Amino acid sequence: MRTALGLLNEITGLGYDQHKTLIYIDKKLDKVLGIEERKPLANETLSDAIYDDILVTFVEQNGLK
């Protein structure tokens, strides 16, 4: 299991804006996990499937830049 904070750091390492990336990740996790189940970013563990799904979205966009 990987953390949401690690995901944020990995995506911003690709050159994306931290604030916009955080908003996207929050919205996606709210939808997938439900708002009631959310934890602080550093403590929120994600399954590999969720982590990779979000990361792939940014990697694919990065390839199109």
N, CA and C atoms as an extended XYZ file, in Angstrom:
195
Properties=species:S:1:pos:R:3:atomname:S:1:resname:S:1:resid:I:1 pbc="F F F"
N         0.841       -1.182        0.000 N   MET     1
C         0.000        0.000        0.000 CA  MET     1
C         0.885        1.244        0.000 C   MET     1
N         0.500        2.195       -0.802 N   ARG     2
C         1.233        3.448       -0.899 CA  ARG     2
C         0.338        4.574       -0.395 C   ARG     2
N         0.932        5.722       -0.091 N   THR     3
C         0.157        6.815        0.495 CA  THR     3
C        -0.255        7.845       -0.557 C   THR     3
N        -1.294        8.587       -0.219 N   ALA     4
C        -1.747        9.679       -1.083 CA  ALA     4
C        -0.678       10.768       -1.161 C   ALA     4
N         0.022       10.988       -0.075 N   LEU     5
C         1.093       11.986       -0.082 CA  LEU     5
C         2.217       11.555       -1.023 C   LEU     5
N         2.562       10.293       -1.017 N   GLY     6
C         3.564        9.785       -1.948 CA  GLY     6
C         3.135        9.964       -3.390 C   GLY     6
N         1.851        9.753       -3.649 N   LEU     7
C         1.302        9.954       -4.989 CA  LEU     7
C         1.415       11.414       -5.391 C   LEU     7
N         1.055       12.308       -4.503 N   LEU     8
C         1.170       13.742       -4.774 CA  LEU     8
C         2.613       14.104       -5.110 C   LEU     8
N         3.545       13.612       -4.322 N   ASN     9
C         4.954       13.910       -4.565 CA  ASN     9
C         5.438       13.350       -5.894 C   ASN     9
N         4.994       12.153       -6.227 N   GLU    10
C         5.403       11.542       -7.493 CA  GLU    10
C         4.879       12.330       -8.692 C   GLU    10
N         3.639       12.778       -8.605 N   ILE    11
C         3.042       13.524       -9.714 CA  ILE    11
C         3.667       14.913       -9.834 C   ILE    11
N         3.889       15.583       -8.718 N   THR    12
C         4.529       16.908       -8.803 CA  THR    12
C         5.966       16.765       -9.302 C   THR    12
N         6.577       15.614       -9.078 N   GLY    13
C         7.905       15.352       -9.627 CA  GLY    13
C         7.913       15.296      -11.145 C   GLY    13
N         6.748       15.071      -11.736 N   LEU    14
C         6.612       15.082      -13.193 CA  LEU    14
C         6.467       16.504      -13.734 C   LEU    14
N         6.383       17.474      -12.817 N   GLY    15
C         6.289       18.873      -13.234 CA  GLY    15
C         4.911       19.496      -13.099 C   GLY    15
N         3.977       18.780      -12.512 N   TYR    16
C         2.630       19.318      -12.341 CA  TYR    16
C         2.553       20.227      -11.121 C   TYR    16
N         1.649       21.180      -11.169 N   ASP    17
C         1.410       22.117      -10.073 CA  ASP    17
C         0.871       21.364       -8.856 C   ASP    17
N         1.465       21.612       -7.703 N   GLN    18
C         1.087       20.886       -6.494 CA  GLN    18
C        -0.362       21.146       -6.092 C   GLN    18
N        -0.790       22.402       -6.140 N   HIS    19
C        -2.149       22.744       -5.715 CA  HIS    19
C        -3.195       22.087       -6.622 C   HIS    19
N        -3.009       22.200       -7.932 N   LYS    20
C        -3.970       21.605       -8.874 CA  LYS    20
C        -3.980       20.080       -8.759 C   LYS    20
N        -2.799       19.506       -8.556 N   THR    21
C        -2.705       18.057       -8.411 CA  THR    21
C        -3.420       17.591       -7.149 C   THR    21
N        -3.236       18.318       -6.061 N   LEU    22
C        -3.897       17.981       -4.802 CA  LEU    22
C        -5.414       18.028       -4.950 C   LEU    22
N        -5.909       19.032       -5.623 N   ILE    23
C        -7.356       19.143       -5.846 CA  ILE    23
C        -7.859       17.937       -6.647 C   ILE    23
N        -7.131       17.567       -7.696 N   TYR    24
C        -7.544       16.416       -8.512 CA  TYR    24
C        -7.549       15.131       -7.688 C   TYR    24
N        -6.453       14.907       -6.949 N   ILE    25
C        -6.363       13.689       -6.134 CA  ILE    25
C        -7.485       13.650       -5.101 C   ILE    25
N        -7.744       14.769       -4.430 N   ASP    26
C        -8.815       14.820       -3.428 CA  ASP    26
C       -10.169       14.479       -4.040 C   ASP    26
N       -10.475       15.072       -5.178 N   LYS    27
C       -11.760       14.804       -5.822 CA  LYS    27
C       -11.882       13.339       -6.233 C   LYS    27
N       -10.806       12.801       -6.783 N   LYS    28
C       -10.821       11.406       -7.224 CA  LYS    28
C       -10.999       10.459       -6.033 C   LYS    28
N       -10.273       10.722       -4.944 N   LEU    29
C       -10.369        9.851       -3.776 CA  LEU    29
C       -11.715       10.004       -3.069 C   LEU    29
N       -12.272       11.216       -3.072 N   ASP    30
C       -13.620       11.402       -2.517 CA  ASP    30
C       -14.617       10.522       -3.257 C   ASP    30
N       -14.467       10.446       -4.572 N   LYS    31
C       -15.380        9.665       -5.393 CA  LYS    31
C       -15.157        8.165       -5.190 C   LYS    31
N       -13.898        7.752       -5.140 N   VAL    32
C       -13.574        6.326       -5.046 CA  VAL    32
C       -13.765        5.781       -3.631 C   VAL    32
N       -13.274        6.527       -2.639 N   LEU    33
C       -13.297        6.046       -1.253 CA  LEU    33
C       -14.499        6.528       -0.459 C   LEU    33
N       -15.076        7.627       -0.882 N   GLY    34
C       -16.159        8.243       -0.132 CA  GLY    34
C       -15.593        9.247        0.863 C   GLY    34
N       -16.235       10.375        0.974 N   ILE    35
C       -15.753       11.456        1.829 CA  ILE    35
C       -15.625       11.014        3.275 C   ILE    35
N       -16.536       10.180        3.737 N   GLU    36
C       -16.545        9.752        5.138 CA  GLU    36
C       -15.333        8.895        5.494 C   GLU    36
N       -14.754        8.232        4.512 N   GLU    37
C       -13.653        7.305        4.753 CA  GLU    37
C       -12.275        7.942        4.611 C   GLU    37
N       -12.219        9.243        4.317 N   ARG    38
C       -10.938        9.894        4.050 CA  ARG    38
C       -10.144       10.138        5.318 C   ARG    38
N        -8.812       10.117        5.187 N   LYS    39
C        -7.870       10.369        6.274 CA  LYS    39
C        -6.940       11.493        5.838 C   LYS    39
N        -6.121       12.014        6.760 N   PRO    40
C        -5.122       12.998        6.342 CA  PRO    40
C        -4.228       12.414        5.250 C   PRO    40
N        -3.790       13.253        4.355 N   LEU    41
C        -3.047       12.824        3.173 CA  LEU    41
C        -1.863       11.915        3.501 C   LEU    41
N        -1.097       12.248        4.512 N   ALA    42
C         0.088       11.467        4.863 CA  ALA    42
C        -0.268       10.087        5.415 C   ALA    42
N        -1.470        9.943        5.965 N   ASN    43
C        -1.899        8.681        6.573 CA  ASN    43
C        -2.821        7.861        5.683 C   ASN    43
N        -3.184        8.415        4.557 N   GLU    44
C        -4.151        7.740        3.695 CA  GLU    44
C        -3.443        6.750        2.778 C   GLU    44
N        -3.617        5.477        3.059 N   THR    45
C        -3.001        4.460        2.219 CA  THR    45
C        -3.933        4.122        1.066 C   THR    45
N        -3.319        3.884       -0.079 N   LEU    46
C        -4.077        3.585       -1.289 CA  LEU    46
C        -3.672        2.224       -1.813 C   LEU    46
N        -4.629        1.519       -2.350 N   SER    47
C        -4.302        0.256       -3.008 CA  SER    47
C        -3.460        0.574       -4.245 C   SER    47
N        -2.720       -0.403       -4.698 N   ASP    48
C        -1.912       -0.194       -5.900 CA  ASP    48
C        -2.785        0.185       -7.089 C   ASP    48
N        -3.962       -0.388       -7.169 N   ALA    49
C        -4.862       -0.110       -8.296 CA  ALA    49
C        -5.293        1.353       -8.320 C   ALA    49
N        -5.681        1.892       -7.180 N   ILE    50
C        -6.107        3.302       -7.112 CA  ILE    50
C        -4.920        4.216       -7.391 C   ILE    50
N        -3.793        3.941       -6.751 N   TYR    51
C        -2.578        4.745       -6.922 CA  TYR    51
C        -2.182        4.781       -8.398 C   TYR    51
N        -2.111        3.599       -9.009 N   ASP    52
C        -1.692        3.514      -10.404 CA  ASP    52
C        -2.691        4.157      -11.350 C   ASP    52
N        -3.974        4.038      -11.063 N   ASP    53
C        -5.003        4.647      -11.901 CA  ASP    53
C        -4.835        6.160      -11.961 C   ASP    53
N        -4.609        6.773      -10.811 N   ILE    54
C        -4.432        8.226      -10.774 CA  ILE    54
C        -3.108        8.614      -11.422 C   ILE    54
N        -2.048        7.886      -11.117 N   LEU    55
C        -0.735        8.194      -11.671 CA  LEU    55
C        -0.739        8.091      -13.194 C   LEU    55
N        -1.364        7.055      -13.732 N   VAL    56
C        -1.409        6.865      -15.186 CA  VAL    56
C        -2.082        8.050      -15.870 C   VAL    56
N        -3.101        8.602      -15.252 N   THR    57
C        -3.772        9.770      -15.815 CA  THR    57
C        -2.776       10.897      -16.053 C   THR    57
N        -1.910       11.150      -15.096 N   PHE    58
C        -0.935       12.226      -15.210 CA  PHE    58
C         0.215       11.858      -16.146 C   PHE    58
N         0.642       10.619      -16.120 N   VAL    59
C         1.735       10.182      -17.000 CA  VAL    59
C         1.298       10.295      -18.454 C   VAL    59
N         0.065        9.887      -18.737 N   GLU    60
C        -0.453        9.991      -20.109 CA  GLU    60
C        -0.559       11.439      -20.539 C   GLU    60
N        -1.011       12.324      -19.648 N   GLN    61
C        -1.090       13.747      -19.969 CA  GLN    61
C         0.299       14.311      -20.199 C   GLN    61
N         1.250       13.871      -19.403 N   ASN    62
C         2.623       14.351      -19.514 CA  ASN    62
C         3.200       13.975      -20.885 C   ASN    62
N         2.840       12.831      -21.381 N   GLY    63
C         3.304       12.398      -22.698 CA  GLY    63
C         2.721       13.231      -23.837 C   GLY    63
N         1.569       13.840      -23.563 N   LEU    64
C         0.909       14.654      -24.576 CA  LEU    64
C         1.390       16.100      -24.581 C   LEU    64
N         2.142       16.489      -23.584 N   LYS    65
C         2.600       17.885      -23.486 CA  LYS    65
C         3.620       18.198      -24.551 C   LYS    65
